[in-house]
């Protein structure tokens, strides 16, 4: 997602101007569309600048945590029950995979028929 053209404070200022004057006039003055001003108004729903900023921070943190959770679930799903229910660092994961591979070779040698 690209950088926003307007800061949170500017968006709220434009909305307050749209409360006093017609939306089309304020939109033309600031170079925004009337639809975007109405969308901002709907999204902020009467919050002040600090509340809107805090809401954006919480949404950003929520997105980061969701990505982290998906990554953890992917590791668990791809490796079955071999790995703990937490993210394992790459070196530790390689070490666990090497140990499992060697264990599998040892079991195969023990079970191999004599030739």
N, C-alpha and C positions, 0 to 999 in steps of 0.2 A: 504494500500500500504506500502511495506517495505521500510527500509532506503536504499537510493541509495549507491551503492558501491563506486562511484566516486563523488567528489564534482564538482560544476560547473566550478571552476578554473581548476581542473584536466582534465575535459572533453575538455575544450577549449585548454589546453596544448597538449593533445593527438591529437586533430584535427589539430593543427598547425604543430605538428610533422608529421602527415599524409600528410600535404601539401608539406613537404620537402622530405619525404621518401615514399617508397611504403606502401600502407595501410596494407598489410599482415604483413610486417616486424614490423610496429609500433604496430599492434594488438597483435602480438606474444610477443613483448617486454613488453607490459603493461597488458597482460592477458585478453584482450578483443577480441571480434570477429570483423571481418572486417565489418559485417553488422551493428553492433551497432555503430561503428565509422561513417559510412555513415548516419545512422539514426540521430546521434547527429549533424552532419554537416547540414543535411536537416532541423532539428528543429531550430538550432541557426542561420542559414543563414547569416553568416558574422557579427554577433553582437559581441561586446566585453564582457568581464566578468561582468561588472556592468550592462549592458543592459540585459543580460541573467538572472542575479540574480533578477533584478526588474521585469522582465517578469514572473518569477516563483512566486514572491510575489503577483503580480496581479492575476495570475491564482488561487493561493491559496485563496485569498480574494474573488474572483468571485465565487469559489466553496462554500465557507462559506455562502455568501449572497444567493446563489441559494438554499442551504439547509434551510436557515432561511425562505425564501419566500415559499418554499414547505410546511414547517411546519405551517406557517400562513394560507396558503390556505387550508390546511387540517383541521385546527381548524374551519375556516369559513364554509367549506363544511359540516363537521360533525354536526355543531350546527346550520346550517341554518342562518337566519338573526337575531337570538337572540343576538349574540355577536357583538361588534363593529369590524370594519375592521382593527383591530390591535390585536396583541397577548395579551391575558389576562393572568395574573399570575394565578397559580393554586388556591390559596386561594380565589381570586376574582371570579374565574370561579365557584368554589364550592358554594360561596355565591349567585351568580346569578342563579345557578341551583336550590338551595334550595328555593329561592324566587319564581322562576317560578313554582316549584312543589307545594308550598303552595298556590299560586295564583290559580293553577289548581284545588286544593282540595276545595278552597273556592267557586269557580264557580260551581263545581259539587254539593256541598251541597245546594247552592242556587237554582239550577235547579232540584234537586231531588224531585220526587213526594212524597206527604205526605202518610204515611202508617198508 
